[in-house]
Amino acid sequence: KAGVTQTPRYLIKTRGQQVTLSCSPISGHRSVSWYQQTPGQGLQFLFEYFSETQRNKGNFPGRFSGRQFSNSRSEMNVSTLELGDSALYLCASSARPNTGELFFGEGSRLTVL
Amino acid sequence: DQQVKQNSPSLSVQEGRISILNCDYTNSMFDYFLWYKKYPAEGPTFLISISSIKDKNEDGRFTVFLNKSAKHLSLHIVPSQPGDSAVYFCAASARTGNQFYFGTGTSLTVIP
């Protein structure tokens, strides 16, 4: 069974640009969550999608957005990039919300110059 | 506002001894707790969980203890092995969805 796949794995952008990250969940999983990991901050919750609907959103500015498609694949977008957006962005999937166990992808490492 | 705290950034333990990783939380609504292990360049992998209706859960060498009155949980690894060297995150949820609150992690080094 294939795991959670995130693309791209690494990317470099400059301030002011925008970026789109993609996540393919485990087959059959319909819930996708996104987290930002920065040194010293642990994993910070961005948002969660289930059946194409955003169920929860973390405390991030509106520059961070996401969506989920009918095949459960998800994308997140960050517009007007800032230096502080440099982080590892992790996607996690689960069969449904409230199951607890999240299966994480390897992450997309974003560097903003 | 860090609702889940891991106050020890790092821990070193000799192979074969017990590793104890600690985690504190502030939100009394949290009722489900998990531990994840993360190797460099990989995503976190689920290790063990505990519901607030229990105070202990075991899975092989891993045991998680929950003290609700102290809002504290700990992960015990016995015996510790070099392959256990990784960053360990605790996470908590109020079951309103998959919004888990993660600690900042503890880097465990098991010395052969």
Interface residues (C-beta under 8 A of the other chain):
Chain A: V4 S31 S33 Y35 G40 Q41 G42 L43 Q44 F45 E48 R55 N56 G58 L90 A92 S94 P97 N98 T99 G100 E101 L102 F103 F104 G105 E106 G107
Chain B: Q2 V4 Q6 Y32 L34 Y36 A41 E42 G43 P44 T45 F46 S49 F89 A91 S93 R95 T96 G97 N98 Q99 F100 Y101 F102 G103 T104 G105
